[in-house]
Amino acid sequence: MTDQPEDLQHLHERAYAAVDEGELADAARDFAALLQHTPENPYYHYMQGLVHKYLLDWPTSLRHNLQAIELAEEFSQAQHWNAAIAATALSEWDTVRALWSACGINVPEGSAAIEADFGMSVVRLNPWHSGETVFMRRIDPVRARLLNVPLPESGHRFGDIVLHDGAPTGERMLGERAVPVFNAMARLQASEFQTFVCFIRCQSSADLNALLHATAPGIGLSEDWTDSIRYVCLRCSYGAPHHHEEQDESAEWQSERNLGIAAQSRKSVETLLKNWASRHADRHIDAIETRECAPPACEAGNTWWMSINDEADDEASSDEEE
């Protein structure tokens, strides 16, 4: 590349277009070339920090966002949030606290990891893949603990602490209240609870509830996936309402149930289920399965960070777990 303005303008346009197309490696290369010519440009540092955030390259993202903050003439929330996300991923808690303070966000003082209560919300696991959504308790502005039992294929567990993005990409209902949906970006701390998939049979909701509310040593949570897992279209996933045919709610009780049980060991699950089944002749245990899966890799060409309102083509749809 030469120093001619038209060449730099072409490189500029190509870099931003690569971000829009999800070609992050190409965008990173082009912004690096632009910064060689204009190293004091805060916008290119911000974009390079943004690109490397979505590449999950936290040291590079933090470095460029901090450089953008230093060079900027005016305060920018976006620069500070992206820097705080990267610093959180790296457990640089002094830097994190300084960045949240600059944004006017109060967090507990200290030098250790932040542990507060920022309320309940929803997180989309592996947004570049299946996009399973579960509820979470936010313990700081971009960290949260999972409150549901995710499917094993997600590579996540009940109780995991995850890092999520700062901008919501939709809404879900929590009782009578709408709460935002955030994209998960990394699992920061794995839970001690494994996920066991359990297949049972029972003749009534009372039988099922007896199991869901039972406790035993080593059990974290039992969840009836037969009811809790729903497949929703992309528009609903991102909070863009539209008409669906009403579901038939008069269907008879389904005796075969699929459960997700978060537990510290298989023995804990066996004890829980055997105690439950022993109390009624019509309660049956068909199988207990477990598997460990790695989260699916993020592939190029996928603009998973964009909400549906940002997409050029809002007619696309896909299935999502909830």
Secondary structure, 3 states (H helix, E strand, C coil): CCCCHHHHHHHHHHHHHHHHCCCHHHHHHHHHHHHHHCCCCHHHHHHHHHHHHHCCCHHHHHHHHHHHHHHCCCCCHHHHHHHHHHHHHCCCHHHHHHHHHHCCCCCCCCCCCCCCCCCEEEEECCCCCCCCEEEEEEEECCEEEECCCCCHHHCCCCCCEEEECCCCCCEEEECCEEEEEEEEEEEEECCCCEEEEEEEECCCHHHHHHHHCCCCCCEEEEEEHHHHCCECCHHHHCCCCCCCCCCCCCCCCCCEEEEEEEECCHHHHHHHHHHHHCCCCCCEEEEEEECCCCCCCCCCCCCCCCCHHHCCCCCCCCCCEC
